[in-house]
Amino acid sequence: MEITPGLGIAEIGKILVDKNVISNAFYFDLYAKSSGLGSRFKPGNYIFSENMKYGEVVKILAEGPRKKKIYKIVIPEGFTVEQIAERLDKNTPINGGEFKRLALDIRGLGALNYYFLKDNQAGSLEGYLFPKTYSFLEEKTAEEVLRIMLDQFDEEIGKFDFGYAKEKGMSIHEIITIASLIEKEVSIPAEREVVAAVIYNRLKKGMSLQMCATVQYVLPERKQHLSNEDLKIDSPYNTYIYRGLPPGPICNPGSTSIRAALNPASVDYLYYVLTGSDGSHTFTNSYDEFIKAKKDAKNGQ
């Protein structure tokens, strides 16, 4: 925020309240005057956090704006924790290894009082690091950046209608897991809701999801084509050998995939196969038609 020359303490207090830096302009005014620092406030550009203590804000304003480097980092939809860690490590002072360690084993983070994590039994923050462009100061730690991303998820998740999920008795964790599958399986935006329907239809029938993206998640490196041996990897994330949803998300999905998971298409499809060079799929509820489409795609038809 910018403090322009000539602003009084009361005016500054109102701006701080509007920015959620403090909660009460009146008490800020009292503190600034009683501390004797209010008369020393200096104009300039400042960066504050939300919900700061009055003493911290008053001290910063009295000392004047500091020249600190701000890092901007873009987290695309579908990035995994590992990919986020690599990008942070390469482009910011954040230790990517520490970020990854904390994100994949939340026991090292202490108390995480986020309602959306209560059903998360995976022990990982995969899926909850909301994709967007973040800006943070150079002195931020890996843990602080993680909490910034969780706060963003907290803000974004409140924008969705979870009526469908409640109707189905599904938790936020299950919805985000499904959204992550959609994010990794779909290239064509119009197919997101259709793939969501396939997932729900297969779950309802007790069928294995058999999604390659879940196998790719546990491989040391992503492959262009999975082998038969890859499909036999013994991991709860391998939806070829374990029925139901994987233990948790396989990436950090964006808004469109979350919305698709909450609004599946009204279709009875059970299968789909990649057939288009643009990433499009052929959908069917017939196994025989699925096999035919698969063979046709392999033969370039």
C-alpha positions as CSV (number, residue, x, y, z in Angstrom):
1,M,0.0,0.0,0.0
2,E,1.1,3.6,-0.6
3,I,1.1,6.2,2.2
4,T,0.9,9.5,0.4
5,P,2.4,12.8,1.9
6,G,-0.1,14.6,4.2
7,L,-2.1,11.7,5.3
8,G,-3.1,11.8,9.0
9,I,-3.0,8.9,11.5
10,A,-6.7,8.4,11.3
11,E,-6.7,8.3,7.5
12,I,-3.8,5.8,7.5
13,G,-5.7,3.7,10.0
14,K,-8.8,3.5,7.7
15,I,-6.6,2.4,4.8
16,L,-5.0,-0.3,6.9
17,V,-8.4,-1.5,8.0
18,D,-9.6,-1.6,4.3
19,K,-6.5,-3.7,3.5
20,N,-7.2,-6.1,6.4
21,V,-3.8,-5.2,8.0
22,I,-5.5,-4.2,11.2
23,S,-9.0,-4.6,12.6
24,N,-9.7,-1.2,14.2
25,A,-8.7,2.3,13.1
26,F,-9.6,3.9,16.4
27,Y,-7.3,1.7,18.5
28,F,-4.5,2.1,15.9
29,D,-4.9,5.9,16.3
30,L,-4.7,5.6,20.1
31,Y,-1.6,3.3,19.9
32,A,0.2,5.5,17.4
33,K,-0.3,8.7,19.4
34,S,0.4,7.2,22.9
35,S,3.6,5.5,21.6
36,G,4.9,8.9,20.4
37,L,5.7,7.3,17.0
38,G,2.6,8.6,15.1
39,S,4.3,11.9,14.4
40,R,7.2,10.1,12.7
41,F,5.2,8.2,10.0
42,K,6.9,8.5,6.7
43,P,5.2,8.5,3.2
44,G,6.1,5.8,0.7
45,N,5.2,2.3,-0.5
46,Y,4.9,-0.4,2.1
47,I,4.1,-4.1,2.2
48,F,2.1,-5.4,5.1
49,S,0.7,-8.8,6.1
50,E,-3.0,-9.2,7.1
51,N,-3.9,-9.2,10.8
52,M,-0.8,-7.5,12.1
53,K,-0.3,-6.1,15.6
54,Y,-0.7,-2.4,16.0
55,G,2.8,-2.1,17.4
56,E,4.4,-3.8,14.4
57,V,2.6,-1.5,11.9
58,V,3.4,1.6,13.9
59,K,7.1,0.7,14.1
60,I,7.3,0.0,10.3
61,L,5.6,3.3,9.4
62,A,7.9,5.2,11.8
63,E,11.0,3.6,10.3
64,G,9.9,4.3,6.8
65,P,9.7,2.1,3.7
66,R,12.4,-0.4,3.2
67,K,13.8,-1.5,-0.1
68,K,13.2,-5.2,-0.2
69,K,13.1,-7.4,-3.2
70,I,9.7,-8.8,-4.2
71,Y,9.6,-12.2,-6.0
72,K,6.7,-13.0,-8.3
73,I,6.1,-16.7,-9.1
74,V,3.5,-18.2,-11.5
75,I,2.1,-21.6,-10.4
76,P,0.2,-23.1,-13.3
77,E,-2.9,-25.3,-13.0
78,G,-1.9,-28.9,-12.6
79,F,1.5,-28.4,-11.1
80,T,2.6,-30.9,-8.5
81,V,4.3,-30.1,-5.2
82,E,7.5,-31.2,-6.8
83,Q,7.1,-28.9,-9.8
84,I,6.3,-26.0,-7.5
85,A,9.3,-26.7,-5.3
86,E,11.6,-26.8,-8.4
87,R,10.2,-23.5,-9.7
88,L,10.7,-21.8,-6.3
89,D,14.2,-23.2,-5.9
90,K,15.2,-21.9,-9.4
91,N,13.6,-18.5,-9.3
92,T,13.4,-17.4,-5.6
93,P,15.5,-17.6,-2.5
94,I,13.1,-20.3,-1.1
95,N,14.7,-23.7,-0.5
96,G,12.8,-26.0,-2.8
97,G,13.9,-29.1,-0.9
98,E,12.5,-27.7,2.4
99,F,9.3,-26.6,0.6
100,K,8.8,-30.1,-0.8
101,R,9.6,-31.8,2.5
102,L,7.0,-29.7,4.4
103,A,4.3,-29.9,1.7
104,L,4.5,-33.7,1.4
105,D,4.6,-34.4,5.1
106,I,2.5,-31.8,6.9
107,R,3.5,-33.1,10.4
108,G,6.4,-30.8,10.2
109,L,4.2,-27.7,9.8
110,G,2.6,-27.8,13.2
111,A,-1.0,-26.6,13.6
112,L,-2.9,-26.2,10.4
113,N,-6.3,-24.8,11.3
114,Y,-8.0,-25.1,7.9
115,Y,-11.4,-26.7,7.8
116,F,-10.8,-28.1,4.3
117,L,-7.9,-30.3,5.6
118,K,-9.9,-32.1,8.2
119,D,-10.6,-35.1,5.9
120,N,-7.2,-35.1,4.4
121,Q,-5.7,-38.5,5.4
122,A,-2.9,-38.4,2.8
123,G,-0.6,-36.3,5.0
124,S,0.3,-34.1,2.1
125,L,-0.7,-30.6,0.9
126,E,-0.8,-31.8,-2.7
127,G,-4.0,-30.4,-4.2
128,Y,-4.3,-27.5,-1.8
129,L,-1.6,-25.1,-3.2
130,F,-3.9,-23.0,-5.3
131,P,-2.5,-22.2,-8.8
132,K,-2.1,-18.5,-9.4
133,T,0.6,-15.8,-9.5
134,Y,2.1,-15.1,-6.1
135,S,4.2,-12.2,-4.9
136,F,6.2,-12.4,-1.7
137,L,9.2,-10.6,0.0
138,E,12.7,-12.1,-0.1
139,E,12.8,-13.0,3.6
140,K,9.8,-15.3,3.4
141,T,10.5,-18.9,4.4
142,A,9.3,-22.1,2.7
143,E,6.7,-22.6,5.5
144,E,5.4,-19.0,5.2
145,V,5.0,-19.4,1.4
146,L,3.1,-22.7,2.0
147,R,0.7,-20.9,4.3
148,I,0.2,-18.1,1.8
149,M,-0.8,-20.7,-0.7
150,L,-3.1,-22.4,1.7
151,D,-4.7,-19.0,2.6
152,Q,-5.3,-18.5,-1.1
153,F,-7.0,-21.9,-1.4
154,D,-9.1,-21.0,1.6
155,E,-10.3,-17.9,-0.1
156,E,-10.9,-19.6,-3.5
157,I,-12.7,-22.7,-2.2
158,G,-15.4,-20.5,-0.7
159,K,-16.5,-19.4,-4.1
160,F,-17.7,-22.8,-5.2
161,D,-21.1,-24.4,-4.7
162,F,-20.6,-27.7,-2.9
163,G,-24.3,-28.7,-3.2
164,Y,-23.5,-31.7,-5.4
165,A,-20.8,-32.9,-3.1
166,K,-23.1,-32.7,0.0
167,E,-25.8,-34.5,-1.9
168,K,-23.4,-37.3,-2.6
169,G,-21.9,-37.3,0.9
170,M,-18.5,-36.4,-0.5
171,S,-15.8,-34.5,1.4
172,I,-13.8,-31.5,0.1
173,H,-10.8,-33.8,0.0
174,E,-12.5,-36.2,-2.4
175,I,-13.7,-33.4,-4.6
176,I,-10.2,-31.9,-4.9
177,T,-8.8,-35.4,-5.6
178,I,-11.3,-35.9,-8.4
179,A,-10.5,-32.4,-9.7
180,S,-6.8,-33.3,-9.8
181,L,-7.6,-36.3,-11.9
182,I,-9.6,-34.2,-14.3
183,E,-6.7,-31.6,-14.5
184,K,-4.2,-34.2,-15.5
185,E,-6.4,-36.3,-17.8
186,V,-8.0,-33.5,-19.8
187,S,-6.6,-31.2,-22.4
188,I,-9.8,-29.9,-24.0
189,P,-11.8,-27.7,-21.6
190,A,-15.2,-28.9,-22.9
191,E,-14.3,-32.4,-21.8
192,R,-13.8,-31.7,-18.1
193,E,-17.4,-32.2,-17.0
194,V,-17.6,-35.4,-19.2
195,V,-14.5,-36.9,-17.6
196,A,-15.9,-36.0,-14.2
197,A,-19.0,-38.0,-15.1
198,V,-17.0,-41.0,-16.2
199,I,-15.2,-40.9,-12.8
200,Y,-18.5,-40.8,-10.8
201,N,-20.1,-43.4,-13.0
202,R,-17.2,-45.9,-12.5
203,L,-17.0,-45.2,-8.8
204,K,-20.8,-45.9,-8.5
205,K,-20.4,-49.2,-10.3
206,G,-17.4,-50.2,-8.2
207,M,-15.1,-50.2,-11.2
208,S,-11.4,-49.4,-11.1
209,L,-10.7,-45.9,-12.4
210,Q,-7.7,-47.1,-14.4
211,M,-6.3,-43.7,-15.0
212,C,-2.8,-43.4,-16.4
213,A,-2.3,-40.0,-14.6
214,T,-2.4,-41.7,-11.2
215,V,0.4,-44.1,-12.2
216,Q,2.5,-41.3,-13.7
217,Y,2.2,-39.6,-10.3
218,V,4.2,-42.3,-8.5
219,L,6.8,-42.8,-11.2
220,P,10.3,-41.1,-10.7
221,E,9.9,-39.4,-14.1
222,R,7.0,-38.9,-16.4
223,K,6.8,-41.2,-19.4
224,Q,5.4,-40.7,-22.8
225,H,3.8,-44.2,-22.7
226,L,3.3,-46.5,-19.7
227,S,4.5,-50.1,-19.9
228,N,2.6,-53.1,-18.6
229,E,5.0,-53.2,-15.7
230,D,4.2,-49.6,-14.8
231,L,0.6,-50.5,-14.5
232,K,1.5,-53.2,-11.9
233,I,3.2,-50.8,-9.5
234,D,2.0,-51.5,-6.0
235,S,0.9,-48.1,-4.9
236,P,-2.4,-46.9,-3.5
237,Y,-2.3,-44.2,-6.2
238,N,-2.3,-46.9,-8.9
239,T,-5.9,-46.9,-9.9
240,Y,-5.4,-49.9,-12.2
241,I,-4.9,-52.2,-9.2
242,Y,-6.7,-50.3,-6.4
243,R,-10.4,-49.4,-6.7
244,G,-11.9,-46.1,-5.6
245,L,-10.1,-42.8,-5.5
246,P,-6.4,-42.5,-4.7
247,P,-5.5,-41.4,-1.2
248,G,-5.3,-37.8,-2.3
249,P,-4.9,-35.4,-5.2
250,I,-2.2,-36.0,-7.8
251,C,-1.6,-32.3,-8.6
252,N,-2.9,-28.9,-7.7
253,P,-6.1,-28.3,-9.8
254,G,-7.4,-25.0,-10.9
255,S,-10.9,-23.5,-10.7
256,T,-12.2,-25.1,-13.9
257,S,-11.3,-28.6,-12.8
258,I,-12.8,-28.1,-9.3
259,R,-15.9,-26.7,-10.9
260,A,-16.1,-29.7,-13.2
261,A,-15.8,-32.1,-10.3
262,L,-18.7,-30.3,-8.6
263,N,-20.8,-30.3,-11.9
264,P,-20.3,-33.5,-13.8
265,A,-22.1,-33.9,-17.2
266,S,-25.3,-35.9,-17.3
267,V,-24.0,-38.8,-19.4
268,D,-23.7,-42.5,-18.8
269,Y,-20.1,-42.9,-20.2
270,L,-17.8,-45.4,-18.5
271,Y,-14.8,-45.3,-20.9
272,Y,-12.8,-42.8,-22.9
273,V,-9.7,-43.1,-25.0
274,L,-7.4,-40.5,-26.5
275,T,-8.2,-40.3,-30.2
276,G,-7.5,-36.7,-31.4
277,S,-4.2,-35.1,-32.1
278,D,-5.5,-32.1,-30.2
279,G,-5.9,-34.1,-27.0
280,S,-9.6,-34.9,-27.5
281,H,-11.1,-38.2,-26.4
282,T,-13.8,-40.6,-27.7
283,F,-16.3,-41.5,-25.0
284,T,-18.6,-44.6,-24.7
285,N,-20.5,-46.7,-22.2
286,S,-19.7,-49.9,-24.2
287,Y,-16.5,-51.8,-23.5
288,D,-16.6,-53.2,-27.1
289,E,-16.8,-49.7,-28.5
290,F,-14.0,-48.6,-26.2
291,I,-11.7,-51.4,-27.5
292,K,-12.6,-50.6,-31.1
293,A,-11.8,-46.9,-30.5
294,K,-8.6,-47.8,-28.9
295,K,-7.5,-50.0,-31.8
296,D,-8.5,-47.4,-34.3
297,A,-6.5,-44.8,-32.5
298,K,-3.5,-47.0,-32.4
299,N,-3.8,-47.7,-36.1
300,G,-4.1,-44.0,-36.8
301,Q,-7.8,-44.3,-38.1
